[in-house]
């Protein structure tokens, strides 16, 4: 199965909504709290050139923010590989 990473924090409502959306779609993911993991924050900013959260790395497709259309497209690409 492909790798999905959600860069988030515990106090971000959009992060929670993104993770709930992935749960509803039964997509397994790794949740990384960038407020506690400096290396993960650096990794996230290298992928996006910004500090906005959530960031979803869906098998290499990067989605910034809780954007259902972009998440669905990235999942579709992942599942068709």
HUSUL-V983510 format. One record per backbone hydrogen bond with DSSP energy under -0.5 kcal/mol. CO is the residue of the C=O (numbers start at 1). NH is the residue of the N-H. Records with the same first field share a line. If there is no record, write none. Layout:
CO->NH, NH
//
This chain:
3->59
4->30
5->7, 57
6->8, 32
7->54, 55
8->34, 35
9->12
11->13
12->16
13->17
14->18
15->19
16->20
17->21
18->22
19->23
20->24
21->25
22->27
23->26
26->28
29->31
30->6, 32
31->33
32->8, 34
33->36, 37
36->38
37->41
38->42
39->43
40->44
41->45
42->46
43->47
44->48
45->49
54->65
55->7, 57
56->58, 63
57->5, 59
58->61
60->62
61->58
63->56, 65
65->67
66->68
67->71
68->72
69->73
70->74
71->75
72->76
73->77
74->78
75->79
76->80
78->81
//
